[in-house]
Amino acid sequence: MAACLRFTRRVWQSFIDTKGHDQQCFPNLNVLDASPGKVKVSLKVEQYNLNRVGVLHGGLIMSLTDTVGSLAVASKGHFMTGVSTDIGASFVRPAGRVGDVLHAKAVLTGMGKSLAYTRVDFTTPSGELVAYGYHTKYIGVSSNHPKNVKFSEDGETVIEGGDID
């Protein structure tokens, strides 16, 4: 397994271990793939993910935009992924019912010394777009975290910092 995927899964596990919002809202999120600047996840829709009309709640899309966007920052070797400064989403069609699987792909669209920008596309398993979100994070302080690493260009190996088994 590539170092980038191992590291990104470790960051996701740290989100779960804090027993906060992510663990309460989507503990069954699966990080499927990660390469530097890109993350793919899936989520099986549960009853607690729905709104009162029986489809995936828009607030969950917003939360996932935050979390999966943060994982895109992590895929560049940031253990701490900063804080949100701006977030938004557009809802294209209903995103699912209980038992459906929602897929998301986050792409880091830009990253400087203090800000990172992501886009997250949410799709059905067949690839039909249901929503997309954007996310800006302040990373100025987290850029120097001691658990940060640097990956090879392809994300296969850690070239600076400690690798994850």
C-alpha positions as semicolon CSV with decimal commas, in nm:
position;residue;x (nm);y (nm);z (nm)
1;M;0,000;0,000;0,000
2;A;0,131;0,344;-0,092
3;A;0,265;0,566;0,186
4;C;0,021;0,845;0,096
5;L;-0,280;0,615;0,140
6;R;-0,145;0,480;0,472
7;F;-0,084;0,833;0,600
8;T;-0,424;0,965;0,488
9;R;-0,600;0,670;0,654
10;R;-0,402;0,741;0,972
11;V;-0,520;1,103;0,969
12;W;-0,880;0,984;0,915
13;Q;-0,841;0,746;1,210
14;S;-0,728;1,040;1,424
15;F;-1,054;1,218;1,331
16;I;-1,250;0,911;1,449
17;D;-1,041;0,868;1,765
18;T;-1,136;1,216;1,891
19;K;-1,498;1,090;1,908
20;G;-1,626;1,422;1,778
21;H;-1,843;1,526;1,486
22;D;-1,689;1,297;1,221
23;Q;-1,722;0,988;1,438
24;Q;-2,085;1,073;1,518
25;C;-2,196;1,164;1,164
26;F;-2,008;0,924;0,936
27;P;-1,806;0,665;1,128
28;N;-1,838;0,426;0,833
29;L;-1,655;0,653;0,587
30;N;-1,398;0,450;0,394
31;V;-1,083;0,605;0,249
32;L;-1,049;0,407;-0,073
33;D;-0,752;0,574;-0,237
34;A;-0,513;0,863;-0,185
35;S;-0,234;1,014;-0,386
36;P;-0,074;1,353;-0,326
37;G;-0,355;1,606;-0,361
38;K;-0,634;1,354;-0,433
39;V;-0,854;1,140;-0,210
40;K;-1,139;0,901;-0,290
41;V;-1,385;0,787;-0,023
42;S;-1,717;0,606;0,003
43;L;-1,997;0,619;0,255
44;K;-2,287;0,379;0,298
45;V;-2,592;0,593;0,370
46;E;-2,752;0,519;0,707
47;Q;-3,086;0,631;0,856
48;Y;-2,914;0,897;1,066
49;N;-2,771;1,056;0,747
50;L;-3,117;1,143;0,609
51;N;-3,331;1,454;0,618
52;R;-3,702;1,448;0,699
53;V;-3,800;1,364;0,339
54;G;-3,586;1,050;0,344
55;V;-3,283;1,148;0,135
56;L;-2,928;1,235;0,233
57;H;-2,921;1,556;0,437
58;G;-2,751;1,853;0,269
59;G;-2,571;1,928;0,594
60;L;-2,397;1,593;0,562
61;I;-2,267;1,697;0,219
62;M;-2,132;2,015;0,380
63;S;-1,968;1,817;0,661
64;L;-1,821;1,571;0,414
65;T;-1,690;1,860;0,203
66;D;-1,505;1,980;0,513
67;T;-1,375;1,638;0,614
68;V;-1,286;1,498;0,273
69;G;-1,134;1,833;0,173
70;S;-0,925;1,809;0,490
71;L;-0,814;1,460;0,388
72;A;-0,700;1,602;0,053
73;V;-0,475;1,838;0,253
74;A;-0,357;1,536;0,455
75;S;-0,269;1,357;0,132
76;K;0,005;1,617;0,086
77;G;0,163;1,506;0,415
78;H;-0,014;1,734;0,664
79;F;-0,109;1,548;0,982
80;M;-0,297;1,852;1,112
81;T;-0,509;1,987;0,828
82;G;-0,575;2,343;0,941
83;V;-0,901;2,525;0,998
84;S;-1,180;2,609;0,756
85;T;-1,213;2,967;0,635
86;D;-1,472;2,914;0,362
87;I;-1,694;2,628;0,256
88;G;-1,986;2,582;0,020
89;A;-2,173;2,329;-0,189
90;S;-2,408;2,298;-0,481
91;F;-2,671;2,026;-0,475
92;V;-2,743;1,877;-0,817
93;R;-2,989;1,598;-0,732
94;P;-3,090;1,385;-0,430
95;A;-2,782;1,211;-0,299
96;G;-2,918;0,881;-0,175
97;R;-3,134;0,680;0,058
98;V;-3,057;0,424;0,329
99;G;-2,830;0,153;0,192
100;D;-2,705;0,356;-0,106
101;V;-2,334;0,421;-0,138
102;L;-2,212;0,775;-0,188
103;H;-1,871;0,828;-0,346
104;A;-1,661;1,141;-0,311
105;K;-1,342;1,255;-0,477
106;A;-1,153;1,549;-0,327
107;V;-0,888;1,735;-0,523
108;L;-0,649;1,988;-0,378
109;T;-0,685;2,267;-0,633
110;G;-0,423;2,494;-0,477
111;M;-0,192;2,507;-0,179
112;G;0,029;2,791;-0,064
113;K;0,207;2,875;0,260
114;S;-0,108;2,971;0,445
115;L;-0,414;2,857;0,244
116;A;-0,527;2,536;0,078
117;Y;-0,821;2,502;-0,162
118;T;-1,017;2,187;-0,239
119;R;-1,308;2,072;-0,453
120;V;-1,511;1,764;-0,364
121;D;-1,737;1,589;-0,616
122;F;-2,007;1,356;-0,479
123;T;-2,134;1,081;-0,708
124;T;-2,343;0,768;-0,720
125;P;-2,156;0,439;-0,769
126;S;-2,226;0,474;-1,143
127;G;-2,057;0,814;-1,148
128;E;-2,364;1,039;-1,162
129;L;-2,290;1,376;-0,997
130;V;-2,519;1,452;-0,703
131;A;-2,336;1,748;-0,544
132;Y;-2,004;1,928;-0,534
133;G;-1,839;2,134;-0,268
134;Y;-1,548;2,371;-0,226
135;H;-1,338;2,430;0,078
136;T;-1,067;2,675;0,182
137;K;-0,844;2,599;0,480
138;Y;-0,592;2,807;0,671
139;I;-0,285;2,583;0,699
140;G;-0,022;2,838;0,811
141;V;0,026;2,692;1,159
142;S;-0,034;2,324;1,071
143;S;0,229;2,337;0,794
144;N;0,499;2,293;1,060
145;H;0,346;2,007;1,261
146;P;0,606;1,749;1,376
147;K;0,400;1,457;1,237
148;N;0,394;1,602;0,884
149;V;0,573;1,408;0,612
150;K;0,681;1,459;0,253
151;F;0,598;1,201;-0,011
152;S;0,762;1,109;-0,336
153;E;0,580;1,269;-0,629
154;D;0,372;0,954;-0,682
155;G;0,297;0,914;-0,309
156;E;0,447;0,566;-0,293
157;T;0,715;0,646;-0,036
158;V;0,789;0,892;0,242
159;I;1,098;1,096;0,160
160;E;1,099;1,310;0,475
161;G;0,950;1,236;0,817
162;G;0,835;0,910;0,970
163;D;0,662;0,648;0,756
164;I;0,342;0,479;0,870
165;D;0,326;0,099;0,895
